[in-house]
Amino acid sequence: MATNENTTEEEYLIPTSFKAFVLNQDTEGSIQAAVQTLTLDDLPEADVTVQVHYSSVNYKDALACSPNGNIVKQYPFIPGIDASGVVIHSKDDRFQPGQAVLLTGYEFGVTHFGGFSEYIRVPGDWLIPIPKGLSKQVAMTFGTAGLTAALSVERLEKHGIAPDDGKILVTGASGGVGTLAVAMLAKQGYRVTAATGKKEAEALLYALGAEEVISRDSWMPDRPRSLDRQKWAAAVDVCGGDILASTLAAIRYGGAVAASGMTNGGTLPTTVYPFILRGITLYGIDSVYAPQETRMQIWTRIARQWTEIAQTEGFVHTYSLDEVLPLTAGMLQGQSLGRAIIKF
């Protein structure tokens, strides 16, 4: 279907059927996943219908495909927390047929049918018009991970962390948020230390701009210390748990940590010492319910400053809807590297 600026509303015909990646649960609790043919009647009611051109595969999507992921509550369900595409029908005056839009966060792909579908129906309040200079494909190279990384970088900037203040640590650096945070910080002139448990990620992290790549285990003590040697001016953490506790203990006086994940656990085994003896600030980063004004500002900045990241060799990998299941399985086993984009 053509999607140029001159396309009229009449050319955006409502499809009689389309393909989607659907999860079902059997009586024994096992998850069955397959690409199925659906109609618009299978989608939830909402104001805006979008033809999806691209989505991306995130760790939360992998959890949604797992019976123990604690993401999906009702079946059948379509996962996918990101999508970009073109509006084909709208009851919301803010959006017109032919308009390029993107969607991340809210309940999309969690309780509301998500982006692993050729068509979606969503509330207009969830949509962002794609800014000038950002393609639908590159928008999904960033997706939820890019929005989260950008919010983290901006939070450190607003804290007053400057490139001359010292090295910035990025934990979980081989994941979606981690790789993009490394690249964004490097583009802004920061000296980035990328910590990862994946030896095979080193070449990509250097290509994205890391000054040094360290093994996660090389600086982690057997148990987190209340205070450690001051190593980094600030950090972006996506791990939580012991890794976040050890990171806080090694931040320089007056520094800050932007934390957005818990792949290493939801508990924080630390003390008040980093906060009251070194004046450390811990910022929580949430991209799921970030205000629309903030989202628009961040996506505009991505379009203006960071689109070149998507051109990094070996960073972006494009797949079809039929390949979602093996991708999510590999992600849960720690086999993913770079960004996985689904092209419709």
Salt bridges, closest charged atoms under 4 A:
GLU45 OE2 - ARG121 NH2 3.72
ASP92 OD2 - ARG94 NH2 2.64
ASP125 OD1 - ARG94 NH2 2.63
GLU154 OE2 - LYS158 NZ 3.83
GLU154 OE1 - ARG301 NH1 3.09
GLU157 OE1 - ARG301 NH1 2.86
GLU202 OE2 - LYS199 NZ 3.09
GLU211 OE2 - LYS167 NZ 3.66
GLU211 OE1 - ARG191 NE 3.09
GLU212 OE2 - LYS167 NZ 3.08
ASP228 OD2 - ARG225 NH1 3.02
GLU308 OE1 - LYS187 NZ 3.11
